[in-house]
Amino acid sequence: MTGQKRVPCFSIPVSPVQKQQVKMLGHDYHSFDVYNFRGKKLKAKLESYLKDGKISSLLYSNPNNPAWICFNEEELAIIGELIEEI
């Protein structure tokens, strides 16, 4: 990866394989437990990671994650809005 944006951001739960792939590529990553940031709280949490401008991507396995949870319509809209800023 070139340029400033080098850090993927994962919400948890996410497959451990995805984190290992990023580590093998020599990149750092940020992650957080989505259980504590559902609904409107998700926007503030994602914005806290995006504000430095170094996040290259957002990753969440939906619903193929260890807990089999899915984002609701409000949360998907928040992600869609913020992904435009990356």
Backbone atoms as SQL, in Angstrom:
CREATE TABLE atoms (id INTEGER PRIMARY KEY, chain TEXT, resi INTEGER, resn TEXT, atom TEXT, x REAL, y REAL, z REAL);
INSERT INTO atoms VALUES
  (1, 'A', 1, 'MET', 'N', 0.823, -1.167, 0.000),
  (2, 'A', 1, 'MET', 'CA', 0.000, 0.000, 0.000),
  (3, 'A', 1, 'MET', 'C', 0.872, 1.238, 0.000),
  (4, 'A', 2, 'THR', 'N', 0.492, 2.210, -0.776),
  (5, 'A', 2, 'THR', 'CA', 1.245, 3.447, -0.799),
  (6, 'A', 2, 'THR', 'C', 0.401, 4.566, -0.230),
  (7, 'A', 3, 'GLY', 'N', 1.031, 5.693, 0.065),
  (8, 'A', 3, 'GLY', 'CA', 0.306, 6.844, 0.574),
  (9, 'A', 3, 'GLY', 'C', 0.109, 6.795, 2.075),
  (10, 'A', 4, 'GLN', 'N', -0.713, 7.661, 2.556),
  (11, 'A', 4, 'GLN', 'CA', -0.931, 7.819, 3.983),
  (12, 'A', 4, 'GLN', 'C', -1.838, 6.746, 4.580),
  (13, 'A', 5, 'LYS', 'N', -2.826, 6.294, 3.854),
  (14, 'A', 5, 'LYS', 'CA', -3.816, 5.375, 4.395),
  (15, 'A', 5, 'LYS', 'C', -3.284, 3.953, 4.382),
  (16, 'A', 6, 'ARG', 'N', -2.930, 3.453, 5.558),
  (17, 'A', 6, 'ARG', 'CA', -2.308, 2.138, 5.645),
  (18, 'A', 6, 'ARG', 'C', -2.930, 1.236, 6.689),
  (19, 'A', 7, 'VAL', 'N', -3.923, 1.703, 7.418),
  (20, 'A', 7, 'VAL', 'CA', -4.392, 0.947, 8.575),
  (21, 'A', 7, 'VAL', 'C', -5.847, 0.511, 8.378),
  (22, 'A', 8, 'PRO', 'N', -6.089, -0.787, 8.278),
  (23, 'A', 8, 'PRO', 'CA', -7.467, -1.268, 8.242),
  (24, 'A', 8, 'PRO', 'C', -8.116, -1.119, 9.621),
  (25, 'A', 9, 'CYS', 'N', -9.393, -0.981, 9.637),
  (26, 'A', 9, 'CYS', 'CA', -10.142, -0.922, 10.893),
  (27, 'A', 9, 'CYS', 'C', -11.149, -2.070, 10.891),
  (28, 'A', 10, 'PHE', 'N', -11.088, -2.926, 11.887),
  (29, 'A', 10, 'PHE', 'CA', -12.010, -4.041, 12.020),
  (30, 'A', 10, 'PHE', 'C', -12.993, -3.744, 13.137),
  (31, 'A', 11, 'SER', 'N', -14.235, -4.119, 12.946),
  (32, 'A', 11, 'SER', 'CA', -15.131, -4.190, 14.095),
  (33, 'A', 11, 'SER', 'C', -15.119, -5.649, 14.530),
  (34, 'A', 12, 'ILE', 'N', -15.412, -5.890, 15.758),
  (35, 'A', 12, 'ILE', 'CA', -15.353, -7.242, 16.312),
  (36, 'A', 12, 'ILE', 'C', -16.778, -7.697, 16.609),
  (37, 'A', 13, 'PRO', 'N', -17.232, -8.855, 16.326),
  (38, 'A', 13, 'PRO', 'CA', -16.418, -10.000, 15.942),
  (39, 'A', 13, 'PRO', 'C', -16.068, -10.003, 14.461),
  (40, 'A', 14, 'VAL', 'N', -14.876, -10.425, 14.196),
  (41, 'A', 14, 'VAL', 'CA', -14.391, -10.597, 12.833),
  (42, 'A', 14, 'VAL', 'C', -13.548, -11.873, 12.845),
  (43, 'A', 15, 'SER', 'N', -13.432, -12.489, 11.718),
  (44, 'A', 15, 'SER', 'CA', -12.674, -13.729, 11.641),
  (45, 'A', 15, 'SER', 'C', -11.214, -13.501, 12.026),
  (46, 'A', 16, 'PRO', 'N', -10.645, -14.326, 12.899),
  (47, 'A', 16, 'PRO', 'CA', -9.226, -14.197, 13.264),
  (48, 'A', 16, 'PRO', 'C', -8.301, -14.304, 12.055),
  (49, 'A', 17, 'VAL', 'N', -8.748, -14.994, 11.021),
  (50, 'A', 17, 'VAL', 'CA', -7.929, -15.149, 9.812),
  (51, 'A', 17, 'VAL', 'C', -7.685, -13.786, 9.166),
  (52, 'A', 18, 'GLN', 'N', -8.677, -12.922, 9.176),
  (53, 'A', 18, 'GLN', 'CA', -8.512, -11.601, 8.564),
  (54, 'A', 18, 'GLN', 'C', -7.435, -10.796, 9.297),
  (55, 'A', 19, 'LYS', 'N', -7.419, -10.865, 10.608),
  (56, 'A', 19, 'LYS', 'CA', -6.391, -10.160, 11.374),
  (57, 'A', 19, 'LYS', 'C', -5.015, -10.736, 11.087),
  (58, 'A', 20, 'GLN', 'N', -4.914, -12.047, 10.992),
  (59, 'A', 20, 'GLN', 'CA', -3.628, -12.687, 10.703),
  (60, 'A', 20, 'GLN', 'C', -3.104, -12.285, 9.327),
  (61, 'A', 21, 'GLN', 'N', -3.999, -12.166, 8.348),
  (62, 'A', 21, 'GLN', 'CA', -3.578, -11.765, 7.012),
  (63, 'A', 21, 'GLN', 'C', -2.968, -10.373, 7.036),
  (64, 'A', 22, 'VAL', 'N', -3.579, -9.462, 7.778),
  (65, 'A', 22, 'VAL', 'CA', -3.065, -8.101, 7.879),
  (66, 'A', 22, 'VAL', 'C', -1.700, -8.099, 8.576),
  (67, 'A', 23, 'LYS', 'N', -1.575, -8.890, 9.641),
  (68, 'A', 23, 'LYS', 'CA', -0.293, -8.985, 10.350),
  (69, 'A', 23, 'LYS', 'C', 0.801, -9.528, 9.425),
  (70, 'A', 24, 'MET', 'N', 0.463, -10.541, 8.637),
  (71, 'A', 24, 'MET', 'CA', 1.442, -11.135, 7.732),
  (72, 'A', 24, 'MET', 'C', 1.922, -10.136, 6.677),
  (73, 'A', 25, 'LEU', 'N', 1.060, -9.196, 6.322),
  (74, 'A', 25, 'LEU', 'CA', 1.442, -8.161, 5.364),
  (75, 'A', 25, 'LEU', 'C', 2.258, -7.053, 6.019),
  (76, 'A', 26, 'GLY', 'N', 2.411, -7.141, 7.339),
  (77, 'A', 26, 'GLY', 'CA', 3.210, -6.165, 8.051),
  (78, 'A', 26, 'GLY', 'C', 2.486, -4.879, 8.398),
  (79, 'A', 27, 'HIS', 'N', 1.155, -4.912, 8.378),
  (80, 'A', 27, 'HIS', 'CA', 0.364, -3.723, 8.673),
  (81, 'A', 27, 'HIS', 'C', -0.207, -3.785, 10.079),
  (82, 'A', 28, 'ASP', 'N', -0.394, -2.611, 10.651),
  (83, 'A', 28, 'ASP', 'CA', -1.113, -2.500, 11.907),
  (84, 'A', 28, 'ASP', 'C', -2.602, -2.475, 11.596),
  (85, 'A', 29, 'TYR', 'N', -3.424, -2.608, 12.627),
  (86, 'A', 29, 'TYR', 'CA', -4.863, -2.457, 12.449),
  (87, 'A', 29, 'TYR', 'C', -5.472, -1.970, 13.753),
  (88, 'A', 30, 'HIS', 'N', -6.646, -1.396, 13.629),
  (89, 'A', 30, 'HIS', 'CA', -7.446, -0.997, 14.779),
  (90, 'A', 30, 'HIS', 'C', -8.637, -1.931, 14.843),
  (91, 'A', 31, 'SER', 'N', -9.130, -2.182, 16.042),
  (92, 'A', 31, 'SER', 'CA', -10.336, -2.992, 16.162),
  (93, 'A', 31, 'SER', 'C', -11.097, -2.586, 17.410),
  (94, 'A', 32, 'PHE', 'N', -12.378, -2.902, 17.410),
  (95, 'A', 32, 'PHE', 'CA', -13.214, -2.628, 18.569),
  (96, 'A', 32, 'PHE', 'C', -14.358, -3.625, 18.607),
  (97, 'A', 33, 'ASP', 'N', -14.933, -3.790, 19.778),
  (98, 'A', 33, 'ASP', 'CA', -16.040, -4.724, 19.973),
  (99, 'A', 33, 'ASP', 'C', -17.349, -4.024, 19.628),
  (100, 'A', 34, 'VAL', 'N', -17.957, -4.431, 18.553),
  (101, 'A', 34, 'VAL', 'CA', -19.166, -3.778, 18.060),
  (102, 'A', 34, 'VAL', 'C', -20.334, -3.887, 19.045),
  (103, 'A', 35, 'TYR', 'N', -20.309, -4.864, 19.929),
  (104, 'A', 35, 'TYR', 'CA', -21.392, -5.018, 20.904),
  (105, 'A', 35, 'TYR', 'C', -21.586, -3.764, 21.744),
  (106, 'A', 36, 'ASN', 'N', -20.493, -3.059, 22.014),
  (107, 'A', 36, 'ASN', 'CA', -20.574, -1.857, 22.832),
  (108, 'A', 36, 'ASN', 'C', -20.922, -0.609, 22.029),
  (109, 'A', 37, 'PHE', 'N', -21.041, -0.744, 20.716),
  (110, 'A', 37, 'PHE', 'CA', -21.249, 0.412, 19.848),
  (111, 'A', 37, 'PHE', 'C', -22.324, 0.142, 18.803),
  (112, 'A', 38, 'ARG', 'N', -23.472, -0.254, 19.246),
  (113, 'A', 38, 'ARG', 'CA', -24.594, -0.511, 18.333),
  (114, 'A', 38, 'ARG', 'C', -25.382, 0.771, 18.113),
  (115, 'A', 39, 'GLY', 'N', -26.096, 0.845, 17.005),
  (116, 'A', 39, 'GLY', 'CA', -26.933, 2.001, 16.702),
  (117, 'A', 39, 'GLY', 'C', -26.122, 3.265, 16.507),
  (118, 'A', 40, 'LYS', 'N', -26.601, 4.360, 17.071),
  (119, 'A', 40, 'LYS', 'CA', -25.960, 5.666, 16.899),
  (120, 'A', 40, 'LYS', 'C', -24.548, 5.716, 17.485),
  (121, 'A', 41, 'LYS', 'N', -24.251, 4.878, 18.461),
  (122, 'A', 41, 'LYS', 'CA', -22.910, 4.837, 19.051),
  (123, 'A', 41, 'LYS', 'C', -21.866, 4.401, 18.022),
  (124, 'A', 42, 'LEU', 'N', -22.292, 3.635, 17.022),
  (125, 'A', 42, 'LEU', 'CA', -21.372, 3.146, 16.000),
  (126, 'A', 42, 'LEU', 'C', -20.747, 4.303, 15.225),
  (127, 'A', 43, 'LYS', 'N', -21.543, 5.310, 14.900),
  (128, 'A', 43, 'LYS', 'CA', -21.032, 6.440, 14.117),
  (129, 'A', 43, 'LYS', 'C', -19.899, 7.145, 14.852),
  (130, 'A', 44, 'ALA', 'N', -20.113, 7.470, 16.114),
  (131, 'A', 44, 'ALA', 'CA', -19.076, 8.168, 16.887),
  (132, 'A', 44, 'ALA', 'C', -17.803, 7.324, 16.987),
  (133, 'A', 45, 'LYS', 'N', -17.961, 6.025, 17.171),
  (134, 'A', 45, 'LYS', 'CA', -16.797, 5.144, 17.286),
  (135, 'A', 45, 'LYS', 'C', -16.014, 5.096, 15.980),
  (136, 'A', 46, 'LEU', 'N', -16.708, 4.918, 14.871),
  (137, 'A', 46, 'LEU', 'CA', -16.022, 4.874, 13.581),
  (138, 'A', 46, 'LEU', 'C', -15.370, 6.212, 13.262),
  (139, 'A', 47, 'GLU', 'N', -16.052, 7.306, 13.559),
  (140, 'A', 47, 'GLU', 'CA', -15.475, 8.630, 13.308),
  (141, 'A', 47, 'GLU', 'C', -14.202, 8.837, 14.121),
  (142, 'A', 48, 'SER', 'N', -14.143, 8.269, 15.321),
  (143, 'A', 48, 'SER', 'CA', -12.939, 8.422, 16.145),
  (144, 'A', 48, 'SER', 'C', -11.730, 7.768, 15.476),
  (145, 'A', 49, 'TYR', 'N', -11.941, 6.721, 14.708),
  (146, 'A', 49, 'TYR', 'CA', -10.858, 6.076, 13.980),
  (147, 'A', 49, 'TYR', 'C', -10.556, 6.791, 12.660),
  (148, 'A', 50, 'LEU', 'N', -11.583, 7.310, 12.021),
  (149, 'A', 50, 'LEU', 'CA', -11.417, 7.925, 10.707),
  (150, 'A', 50, 'LEU', 'C', -10.806, 9.323, 10.761),
  (151, 'A', 51, 'LYS', 'N', -10.868, 9.984, 11.902),
  (152, 'A', 51, 'LYS', 'CA', -10.463, 11.386, 11.971),
  (153, 'A', 51, 'LYS', 'C', -8.993, 11.631, 11.642),
  (154, 'A', 52, 'ASP', 'N', -8.111, 10.657, 11.854),
  (155, 'A', 52, 'ASP', 'CA', -6.692, 10.882, 11.555),
  (156, 'A', 52, 'ASP', 'C', -6.355, 10.682, 10.081),
  (157, 'A', 53, 'GLY', 'N', -7.300, 10.169, 9.304),
  (158, 'A', 53, 'GLY', 'CA', -7.097, 10.026, 7.870),
  (159, 'A', 53, 'GLY', 'C', -6.227, 8.859, 7.451),
  (160, 'A', 54, 'LYS', 'N', -5.880, 7.976, 8.362),
  (161, 'A', 54, 'LYS', 'CA', -4.975, 6.869, 8.028),
  (162, 'A', 54, 'LYS', 'C', -5.695, 5.540, 7.802),
  (163, 'A', 55, 'ILE', 'N', -6.988, 5.497, 8.033),
  (164, 'A', 55, 'ILE', 'CA', -7.745, 4.256, 7.846),
  (165, 'A', 55, 'ILE', 'C', -7.932, 3.999, 6.353),
  (166, 'A', 56, 'SER', 'N', -7.524, 2.822, 5.913),
  (167, 'A', 56, 'SER', 'CA', -7.621, 2.465, 4.498),
  (168, 'A', 56, 'SER', 'C', -8.910, 1.726, 4.171),
  (169, 'A', 57, 'SER', 'N', -9.503, 1.094, 5.185),
  (170, 'A', 57, 'SER', 'CA', -10.690, 0.280, 4.922),
  (171, 'A', 57, 'SER', 'C', -11.412, -0.019, 6.231),
  (172, 'A', 58, 'LEU', 'N', -12.665, -0.382, 6.100),
  (173, 'A', 58, 'LEU', 'CA', -13.452, -0.885, 7.223),
  (174, 'A', 58, 'LEU', 'C', -13.817, -2.315, 6.884),
  (175, 'A', 59, 'LEU', 'N', -13.688, -3.209, 7.840),
  (176, 'A', 59, 'LEU', 'CA', -13.956, -4.617, 7.574),
  (177, 'A', 59, 'LEU', 'C', -14.826, -5.212, 8.660),
  (178, 'A', 60, 'TYR', 'N', -15.847, -5.903, 8.228),
  (179, 'A', 60, 'TYR', 'CA', -16.734, -6.613, 9.132),
  (180, 'A', 60, 'TYR', 'C', -17.282, -7.805, 8.370),
  (181, 'A', 61, 'SER', 'N', -17.266, -8.961, 8.956),
  (182, 'A', 61, 'SER', 'CA', -17.803, -10.165, 8.312),
  (183, 'A', 61, 'SER', 'C', -19.273, -10.286, 8.684),
  (184, 'A', 62, 'ASN', 'N', -20.149, -10.133, 7.717),
  (185, 'A', 62, 'ASN', 'CA', -21.574, -10.073, 7.993),
  (186, 'A', 62, 'ASN', 'C', -22.332, -11.063, 7.118),
  (187, 'A', 63, 'PRO', 'N', -22.976, -12.084, 7.638),
  (188, 'A', 63, 'PRO', 'CA', -23.020, -12.508, 9.030),
  (189, 'A', 63, 'PRO', 'C', -21.964, -13.562, 9.352),
  (190, 'A', 64, 'ASN', 'N', -21.028, -13.767, 8.452),
  (191, 'A', 64, 'ASN', 'CA', -20.024, -14.817, 8.646),
  (192, 'A', 64, 'ASN', 'C', -18.942, -14.360, 9.616),
  (193, 'A', 65, 'ASN', 'N', -19.343, -14.180, 10.858),
  (194, 'A', 65, 'ASN', 'CA', -18.407, -13.820, 11.915),
  (195, 'A', 65, 'ASN', 'C', -18.643, -14.780, 13.069),
  (196, 'A', 66, 'PRO', 'N', -17.746, -14.846, 14.015),
  (197, 'A', 66, 'PRO', 'CA', -17.879, -15.842, 15.091),
  (198, 'A', 66, 'PRO', 'C', -19.172, -15.761, 15.899),
  (199, 'A', 67, 'ALA', 'N', -19.775, -14.583, 15.997),
  (200, 'A', 67, 'ALA', 'CA', -21.008, -14.441, 16.792),
  (201, 'A', 67, 'ALA', 'C', -22.272, -14.488, 15.932),
  (202, 'A', 68, 'TRP', 'N', -22.137, -14.463, 14.626),
  (203, 'A', 68, 'TRP', 'CA', -23.263, -14.488, 13.693),
  (204, 'A', 68, 'TRP', 'C', -24.226, -13.334, 13.902),
  (205, 'A', 69, 'ILE', 'N', -23.701, -12.140, 14.236),
  (206, 'A', 69, 'ILE', 'CA', -24.556, -10.968, 14.358),
  (207, 'A', 69, 'ILE', 'C', -24.529, -10.194, 13.050),
  (208, 'A', 70, 'CYS', 'N', -25.548, -9.399, 12.820),
  (209, 'A', 70, 'CYS', 'CA', -25.638, -8.572, 11.623),
  (210, 'A', 70, 'CYS', 'C', -25.923, -7.133, 12.022),
  (211, 'A', 71, 'PHE', 'N', -25.407, -6.191, 11.240),
  (212, 'A', 71, 'PHE', 'CA', -25.768, -4.801, 11.448),
  (213, 'A', 71, 'PHE', 'C', -27.204, -4.590, 10.998),
  (214, 'A', 72, 'ASN', 'N', -27.907, -3.666, 11.669),
  (215, 'A', 72, 'ASN', 'CA', -29.273, -3.335, 11.257),
  (216, 'A', 72, 'ASN', 'C', -29.218, -2.231, 10.195),
  (217, 'A', 73, 'GLU', 'N', -30.374, -1.827, 9.693),
  (218, 'A', 73, 'GLU', 'CA', -30.439, -0.837, 8.612),
  (219, 'A', 73, 'GLU', 'C', -29.792, 0.489, 9.010),
  (220, 'A', 74, 'GLU', 'N', -30.019, 0.935, 10.237),
  (221, 'A', 74, 'GLU', 'CA', -29.433, 2.189, 10.711),
  (222, 'A', 74, 'GLU', 'C', -27.904, 2.109, 10.701),
  (223, 'A', 75, 'GLU', 'N', -27.368, 1.006, 11.179),
  (224, 'A', 75, 'GLU', 'CA', -25.920, 0.830, 11.242),
  (225, 'A', 75, 'GLU', 'C', -25.304, 0.718, 9.846),
  (226, 'A', 76, 'LEU', 'N', -25.979, 0.037, 8.946),
  (227, 'A', 76, 'LEU', 'CA', -25.490, -0.063, 7.570),
  (228, 'A', 76, 'LEU', 'C', -25.484, 1.309, 6.899),
  (229, 'A', 77, 'ALA', 'N', -26.496, 2.136, 7.185),
  (230, 'A', 77, 'ALA', 'CA', -26.541, 3.492, 6.635),
  (231, 'A', 77, 'ALA', 'C', -25.379, 4.331, 7.173),
  (232, 'A', 78, 'ILE', 'N', -25.070, 4.180, 8.449),
  (233, 'A', 78, 'ILE', 'CA', -23.940, 4.896, 9.059),
  (234, 'A', 78, 'ILE', 'C', -22.640, 4.486, 8.381),
  (235, 'A', 79, 'ILE', 'N', -22.436, 3.203, 8.208),
  (236, 'A', 79, 'ILE', 'CA', -21.218, 2.705, 7.556),
  (237, 'A', 79, 'ILE', 'C', -21.135, 3.234, 6.124),
  (238, 'A', 80, 'GLY', 'N', -22.250, 3.182, 5.402),
  (239, 'A', 80, 'GLY', 'CA', -22.279, 3.679, 4.028),
  (240, 'A', 80, 'GLY', 'C', -21.921, 5.151, 3.940),
  (241, 'A', 81, 'GLU', 'N', -22.434, 5.932, 4.866),
  (242, 'A', 81, 'GLU', 'CA', -22.142, 7.368, 4.900),
  (243, 'A', 81, 'GLU', 'C', -20.658, 7.623, 5.171),
  (244, 'A', 82, 'LEU', 'N', -20.113, 6.916, 6.150),
  (245, 'A', 82, 'LEU', 'CA', -18.721, 7.155, 6.534),
  (246, 'A', 82, 'LEU', 'C', -17.715, 6.577, 5.542),
  (247, 'A', 83, 'ILE', 'N', -18.073, 5.497, 4.875),
  (248, 'A', 83, 'ILE', 'CA', -17.144, 4.887, 3.920),
  (249, 'A', 83, 'ILE', 'C', -16.856, 5.826, 2.749),
  (250, 'A', 84, 'GLU', 'N', -17.792, 6.711, 2.459),
  (251, 'A', 84, 'GLU', 'CA', -17.587, 7.698, 1.396),
  (252, 'A', 84, 'GLU', 'C', -16.444, 8.645, 1.735),
  (253, 'A', 85, 'GLU', 'N', -16.129, 8.790, 3.024),
  (254, 'A', 85, 'GLU', 'CA', -15.073, 9.708, 3.452),
  (255, 'A', 85, 'GLU', 'C', -13.676, 9.100, 3.379),
  (256, 'A', 86, 'ILE', 'N', -13.597, 7.792, 3.216),
  (257, 'A', 86, 'ILE', 'CA', -12.283, 7.130, 3.205),
  (258, 'A', 86, 'ILE', 'C', -11.568, 7.378, 1.904);
